[in-house]
């Protein structure tokens, strides 16, 4: 049996670059040593030696002093023999992610594969990498993909993606001012409509529970719409309405316990389904009636919530339109015309049996 050959660092870099050539990532002009060394987080000498390996293989060729290397016909032929590769970087694992997002991504993968693309998920999620931008970017580069789809990426990550040559589409995430494609539900108007509906029912103590990334200044679009509606109707808005909390089951329990112990809200909007279900469980344990004592609104609709009767008040949109947008964007990448448009899917607020008018005697305070 022959001994296993361990690849040196230049050979590993060459393998990564070879995958990029196969995917048609660079057209006929190859990046220079300095750019490659920066992107791959290696020394310039390592990048140079990797390029020399590709030169010997006949995949790239020098074009003269001061000019970048070019991809040879052999390299171009290699690129034409494989399907376009699409790397998807999840925010969280399949088990811990939002169930609606997990369903969308599953349908995106299935649709891309049906269209003949080599679509795959990166090995490590953003949460597992603790949202460390250098680690996430190294993983994206090492994936050797022709296009990236980033789920709920942080602003620093999306800023980096917008600066790269590899086309990128943000599935959710804050892309304002960035030259990067984006899709997702446009829930700003839905949150504003939900807030107005609650105010019309007499609610003034309304709380919106969202993750830290949307509370952090500048607050997210939906959160800003919520606070603006309160102010517009003469309701002072502050930390009470958009509270800080530790995003763990125990932290969520402490948040609700604190809210209902002092100045109990008459209405609560919960952004994600997992926390909405936890809020319902809290109400049941504490004997708080919905909607008689507190109105509840779900930030999005998932099949498990649709089983409730009467139907819950919720934000709703068509996930099929999001999947279609991703596939059409990848089609454009394959044709060499990737767009950077922001195409959001309209969402609406759907009233349900979990909201009702304020009943003065229905207010509850936990002892």
GIPEBEL-V247636 format. One record per backbone hydrogen bond with DSSP energy under -0.5 kcal/mol. NH is the residue of the N-H (numbers start at 0). CO is the residue of the C=O. If there is no record, write none. Layout:
# GIPEBEL-V247636
<<NH & CO> <NH & CO>>
This chain:
# GIPEBEL-V247636
<<5 & 3> <6 & 4> <11 & 7> <12 & 8> <13 & 9> <14 & 10> <15 & 11> <16 & 12> <17 & 13> <18 & 14> <19 & 15> <20 & 16> <21 & 17> <22 & 18> <23 & 20> <24 & 19> <28 & 25> <29 & 27> <29 & 68> <35 & 31> <36 & 32> <37 & 33> <38 & 34> <39 & 35> <40 & 36> <40 & 37> <41 & 36> <46 & 42> <47 & 43> <48 & 44> <49 & 45> <50 & 46> <51 & 47> <52 & 48> <53 & 49> <54 & 50> <55 & 51> <56 & 52> <57 & 54> <58 & 53> <59 & 53> <60 & 69> <66 & 63> <69 & 60> <70 & 27> <71 & 58> <75 & 71> <76 & 72> <77 & 73> <78 & 74> <79 & 75> <80 & 76> <80 & 77> <81 & 78> <85 & 117> <86 & 146> <87 & 119> <88 & 86> <88 & 148> <89 & 87> <96 & 92> <101 & 97> <102 & 98> <103 & 99> <104 & 100> <105 & 101> <106 & 102> <107 & 103> <108 & 104> <109 & 105> <110 & 106> <111 & 107> <112 & 108> <113 & 109> <114 & 110> <115 & 112> <116 & 111> <117 & 83> <118 & 116> <119 & 85> <121 & 87> <125 & 89> <126 & 90> <128 & 124> <129 & 126> <130 & 125> <131 & 128> <132 & 130> <135 & 131> <136 & 132> <137 & 133> <138 & 134> <139 & 135> <140 & 136> <141 & 137> <142 & 138> <143 & 140> <144 & 139> <145 & 84> <146 & 84> <147 & 166> <148 & 86> <149 & 168> <150 & 88> <150 & 148> <151 & 149> <151 & 170> <157 & 153> <158 & 154> <159 & 155> <160 & 156> <161 & 157> <162 & 158> <162 & 159> <163 & 160> <166 & 145> <168 & 147> <169 & 180> <170 & 149> <170 & 168> <171 & 169> <171 & 182> <173 & 152> <174 & 172> <177 & 174> <179 & 177> <180 & 167> <181 & 340> <182 & 169> <183 & 342> <185 & 344> <186 & 184> <190 & 186> <191 & 187> <192 & 188> <193 & 189> <194 & 190> <195 & 191> <196 & 192> <197 & 193> <198 & 194> <199 & 195> <200 & 196> <201 & 198> <202 & 197> <205 & 203> <206 & 266> <207 & 240> <208 & 206> <208 & 268> <209 & 207> <213 & 210> <214 & 210> <214 & 211> <215 & 211> <219 & 213> <223 & 219> <224 & 220> <225 & 221> <226 & 222> <227 & 223> <228 & 224> <229 & 225> <230 & 226> <231 & 227> <232 & 228> <233 & 230> <234 & 229> <235 & 233> <240 & 237> <241 & 237> <242 & 239> <246 & 244> <247 & 245> <251 & 247> <252 & 248> <253 & 249> <254 & 250> <255 & 251> <256 & 252> <257 & 253> <258 & 254> <259 & 255> <260 & 256> <261 & 257> <263 & 261> <265 & 204> <266 & 204> <267 & 294> <268 & 206> <269 & 267> <269 & 296> <270 & 208> <270 & 268> <275 & 271> <276 & 272> <277 & 273> <278 & 274> <279 & 275> <280 & 276> <281 & 277> <282 & 278> <283 & 279> <284 & 280> <285 & 281> <286 & 282> <286 & 283> <287 & 282> <288 & 286> <292 & 288> <293 & 288> <294 & 265> <295 & 353> <296 & 267> <297 & 312> <298 & 269> <300 & 314> <304 & 301> <305 & 301> <306 & 302> <307 & 304> <312 & 295> <313 & 349> <314 & 297> <315 & 347> <318 & 316> <320 & 317> <321 & 317> <322 & 318> <323 & 319> <324 & 320> <325 & 321> <326 & 322> <327 & 323> <328 & 324> <329 & 325> <330 & 326> <331 & 327> <332 & 328> <333 & 329> <334 & 330> <335 & 332> <336 & 331> <342 & 181> <342 & 340> <343 & 341> <344 & 183> <346 & 185> <347 & 315> <349 & 313> <349 & 347> <350 & 348> <352 & 310> <353 & 310> <354 & 351> <357 & 200> <359 & 357> <361 & 358> <362 & 359> <365 & 259>>
